[in-house]
């Protein structure tokens, strides 16, 4: 019985590893790059990222006006003010034709420093590859599926490693040679890095389109543990969210409703006529002054409305989530909504803490290096695992471990657990088991040898 259990776990570990290996390699390399996104952009684009004029910062409306003059027949949708003195402002521009691009402006004098298309930069490539394999929503689902099965891979790997009276299992055996030495490297890397890798996966899953957007986020919001419940009373009729207007948002507020700006003299009626669109330089500067009055002169990300009734939305995203703030304004600079980390629910706070650590932000350089070690460990596990497999596989085959009999009850329990905790992994297992059962039913069995059969 114990032998069957070990063989079953080994088989699961083998197939989970074979499926996830290429995706884990991609995720670890792109994740390592994105850990140092600011450093890489500073190194590759110093002429865009730093402001020659020094520490002076003009109002956001003036900077947007400069971009509009320099790039006529385009729409400015957002401006990210400098995160610190001496940095440039980043303005998001959508042309009438072609891809959206980002313009960098010297905040001291409004001079345009240059532009790039984010998706064509190294960091932009790593960002999109890490999130969706450049395949859109389908790629996002594949990433989530691979991450979910990676948790199964770690759990089965730890089961296979468990010493079972053979010593502590934490030391490297230098006497091993050949494939056995590769197994030692694989085993110890997995043991020492398991907690970090599990942390990376769990803190990344809230951003996944299925487990995050369709399970965790709606459940936490319904329980009042996600975005601040009072924001529901500020929502308008448009059904828009902060994510819709900015293209990104703190996880806690991704599905929070966007307030509708009422017409003048109608500020107490959420379902009345909406305010006309005003994206003039003066209006943006009024919002800029209102942000400064609320303690945010710099480092905010401001969306500029594109439709009547939409507010100006600004949020901060500091290295530590406790400093997150989100404000919505009308074109007169009047505050419609002002919320911050303290108002988040318990799940939202936990996710934001996890995301800050996952991205290497919370503890600065030390945080980046620890997460980098986890990425390196994943690469090492993939390489050593593939080398072991390649060396043991027979010619013309994949060398999968034999399939011992498994109790139906055990399979049902495992399937139920996966469906509950990792829905995509559970659905994929259900699909595999169904396909396997159909294959067995449709494939004719070989005839029994003479003299063998029921009596």
N, C-alpha and C positions, 0 to 999 in steps of 0.2 A: 504493500500500500504506500509506504514512504517512498519507495523507489519510483512508483508511478507518479506520485506528487512531484518529485524532483524533476522527472523527465518532462512532465506537463509544463512546469514552470520554465524549464529550459527551452522548450519549444515556443512558448509564448515570448520569451525573451529574444529568441532568435528572430522570429518573424517581426516583432515590434521593432527590433533594431534594424533589420533589413529595410523596413518601410520608412522609418524615421531618419535614417542616416543622412541622406542627401539634404533633407530639410533642416535637420539640426546643424549641419555644417553651414548652410546658408544663413540660418538665424544667428548662429554664434559669431560668424565673421561680420555680418552686417550690424549686429548688436554691438560688437566691439568697436566698430567704426563710429556708430552713433553715440556711444558713450563719450566720445571726444568731438562731438559735432561742432561746438564753439571753437575749440582749438584748431580743428582742421579748417574751418571756414576762415579763421583769422590768418592761418598760414597760407592758404591758397588765394584768398581775396583780401589782403590787407588794405588795398587801395579803396575797397568798398566798405570795409567794416570799421575803419577808424576815421575820425573827423579831423581834418587838418586845422580847422579854425579854433580847436580847443574845447573848453568846457561850456561855452555859451549854448543855450537852447532857446530857439524861437518857438512860438506857439505852433501847435500841430496844424492849424488851418493854413498858416503861412507856408509850411513845408508841403502840404498837399497842393496848394496853389502853384508852387514852383514846379511840381511834377506835372500838373495839368498843363502848364505852359510848355514844358519841355516835351510832353507826349500828348499832343492834341488828338481828338477823336478816340480817346480811351476813357475808361471808367475806373476811378480809384475806389476800391472797396474796403481798404483797411490800412491803418498805419500803426506800426510798432515803434513807440518812442524809445530812445536810447536807454539801455539797462543801467548805464553808469556814465558819468561825464567822460568826454573824449571819444564816445562811440557815435556811430551814425544812426539815423532813423531809417527804418525799412518800410517802404510803401508798396502795397499790393495793387497791381494794375491789371485790368482786363481789357485787351484791345478788341476792336470790332471783329477782327479776324485773327486767327492764330492762337497760340498758347498764352495763358496768363504769365506774367513775369513780375519780378520784384525789383524796385528801384531803391537805391541807397542815396540818402540825402545828408549833407552836412547840416546838422541842426543849428549851427551857429550863424550861417549866412544863406541857407537854402540852396546851396550849390548842389547840382545833381552829380554824384560821383560815378555813376554807372548802373548797370542792371544785369540780371541773369535770370534764366528760367530754372527754377528750383529743381525740377525733375531731371535736369541735365547736369546737375552738380554731383560731386561724389557723395556728399551728405544726403542730398535729395534722393539719389539712387539707393543708398543704403536704407534710408527711411522707408521708401516705397517697397523695396525688396523685402525688408524685415516684416512689414505689415501685411503684404498681399502677394509677394512674389511677382509683382508687376502684372498681376492677372485680375485686379479688381476684386469684387466680392467673392468670386469663386476661389481666388488665391487666398483670400482671408480665411475662408473655410478650410482650405488645405492646411494652412499654417496652424489653425486651431486644432485640427485633427491630429497633426503631427505632434503638437505640444501635449495634447491629451494622452496620446499613446506613449509619449516620452515619460510621463508619470508612471504608466504601467511598466515601462522599460526599467525605470529606477527601482520600483518595488520588486519586480522579479529579479533584478540584478542583486539587490541586497539579500533576497532569499537565497539565491545561489551562493553568495559569498559567505553566509552565516557559518561560523567555524564548526559548530556541531562537535565540540570536543577535540578539534584538531589544532588547538592553540588559539592565541588571541586574534590572529588574522589581520593585524595591522602592520606587520613588518614585511619588508621586501625580501624575498628569497633569492639571493644572488647566485645560488647554485643552479637555478633553472636556466635552460638554454632553449633556443629555437622558439617554437610556438608557445611553450610553457612560460618563457620569459615575457612574451607579449601578453600572455594572460595575466601574469603578475602585475604588469604595468596597467592593464585595463582594470583589474580588480581593485588595486589600491587607489588609482585615480578616482574611480567611482565611489569608493567608500569615503574618501576624504572630501570629495566635492559634492556628495549627494545632497546635503542640506542646502547648499548654495544654489544648486541647479533647481531643486524643487522650489526654492524661494523665487527664483527668476521666472519659472513657469507660472506659478500661482499668481504672482503680481503682474504678469503679462496677460493672463486670461481675461481679466475684466475689460480689456480693450477689444476682445474678439467679438465678431459680429453675432455669433449665436449665443455662446455662454455669457458674454457680457451684455450685449444689447438686448437679447431676447429672454434672458433668464435673470441674471444678477441685478441689472439696472431696474427693470420694471418691478421686480419683487421688492428690492430695497426701497424704491420710491413708494410703492403701495403700503409698505409697513411704516413709512415715515422715517426710514433710516438712510435715505439717499439725499436728494436735494432738499433744501429747507421746505417743509410743507406749506409755509405761508406764501411761497412763490406761486402756488396754484391760483391764488386769488388775484394775482397780477397778470395772468395770462390773457391774451387777446383772442380774437377769432381766427387769426391767421394759421394757428397750429404750428408756427415756427418755433425753433429753439435757438439757443446761443450757437450750437454747432452749425445750424443752417446758415447763420449770418457770418460767422468768423471762419468757418471751415475747420476749426478746432476749438476745444474748450476743456476746462478741467473736467475730469471724469464725472465728478459729482453733479455737474450742471449740464451735462450733454443733453438730457431730455427735459430739462426745466423749460417751461413755456416762456416764450418771449412776450413781454408786454406790448400792447398796442398803444401808440401815442394818440390820445383823443384830440379832437379839434379844440381850438382855443375856447376858453370859458366852459369846457365840458369835462373837466378833469375828474369828475366823480362818476362818470358813466363809461364803463368799459365797453359797452356794446353800441355806443353812439357813433357819430361820424368821426372819421380819423383825420389827423392833421395832414396838411399838405407836405410834400417832400421838400425839405430845405437842406441842401448840402453845400451851401455857400461857404466861402472862407470865413465869414463872420460867424456863421452858425457853428462851424467846427471849433473856432477859437473860443466861443462861449462855452462849449463843452470842455475844452481844454482848461479854461479857467475854473470851471466847476470841479473838474478832477483835481486840480491843484488845491482848491479850497477844501477838498475832502482828503487831502494828504497824499495825493498821487501826482506830483509834478512830472515824474519820469517813470519809465519801465512799465507803462500800461500798453495794452493792445486794444486799439479802438476800431470797431467796425463802423463804416459809413453807410447809412441806409440807402437802399436802391429802390424802395417802393414806399408810397404814401402810407403813413401809419406805423412804419417800422421805427424803432428807437435807435439812438446811438448806443452801442453796447461796448463797454470796456471791462477788461479784467487784467489782473496781475497774476503772474505765474513764477513766483520766486523759487529759489532752490529748496526752501522748506515750506511745505503746504500751509503751515499756520498763518503765513502772510498772504494767502490768497484772498482777493476781494473782487467782487463783480458788481458793476453799477450800470444802470440803464438811464438814459437821459432823453428829454425831448430837445428840439432844436434851440430852445431858449436856455438850455443848460439846467433845467429843473430836473431834480433827481426823481426818477420813477421807482427804481428798486435799488437798494444798497444792501448787499449781503456779503458774508465772509465765511471763513473756515469755521468759526465758532458756531454758526447756525447749521452746519452740515449734520446729517445723521451719523450714527455710529459706523455703519457700513461704509458710507462715503468717506469718512475720515480715515478709516483703516485702509481703504483702497488708495487714497491720496498719499498716505505715508508710504505704502508699498511701492507706488509708482515713482515717488521721489528717490527711494532707495534703488529701485530697479534701473532707473536712468542714470544713477551715479551722481545725483545732485545733492542729496541731503548732507553728507559729510565731506563734500568737496573732493579733493584729489584722492584721499584715502578710500572713499566710496567708489570712485571710478576704478581704482586699482583692484579692489576686491571683486567688483563685478567683472573686470577684465580677466581675473584669474578664473572665474567661473566659465567665461567664454572659452578660454584656453583649455580648460579641463574638458569641455564638451568636444572641442576639436580633437583632443588627445583620445577621448573615449571612442569617437567615431573612427579615427584612424586605426587604433589598436584593435577595435572590434572587427573592422573590415579585413585587417591583415590576418587575424586569427581565422576568420571565415574562409578567406582565400586559400590559406594553407591547409585547411582540413577538408575542403570540399572535394568530392570525387570528380574525375574528368567527366564532363558532359552533364553534371548535376549541380544542384545548389547545396547539397549537404545538410538538408534540414534534419533536425533530430526526429527520431521516430515518434509517432503519435500513439501514446498509450491510451487505453480506455479511460474515459472520464465520466463520472456519474452525471446523469441529467440534472439532478438537483444542484450539484456544484456549478454546472454551467448556468443554470437559471439564476442562482444567487449572484454569480459574477456579472451576468448580463444586467440584472436589476441594479446592482451597485454602480455599474458604469453608466447606465441610463440615468440614474439619479444624480450622480456626481459629475459625470463628463458625458453629456448627451450625445455629442458627435461620435465619440469613441464607442459608446454603447450602440448607437445606430449602425456604425460600421461593422461592429462585431456581429450584430443581428443579421446584417446583410451577408457576411462571410459564412455564418453558420447555416443560413437559409440556402445559399448557393451550394455549400458543401453537401447539404442534405439532398438537394435536387440532383446534384451530380451523381451521388450514390444511387439514387432511385432510377435515374435514366441510364446509367452505365451498366451494361449487362455483366453479371458476375461470371467468372470463369467456371466451366463445368467441373463438378467434383470428380476426383480420381475414381477409377473403377473400384467398386467394393466399398465406397464411402458414401454414407447417406443415411437417411432415417430408416429404421427397421420396422 
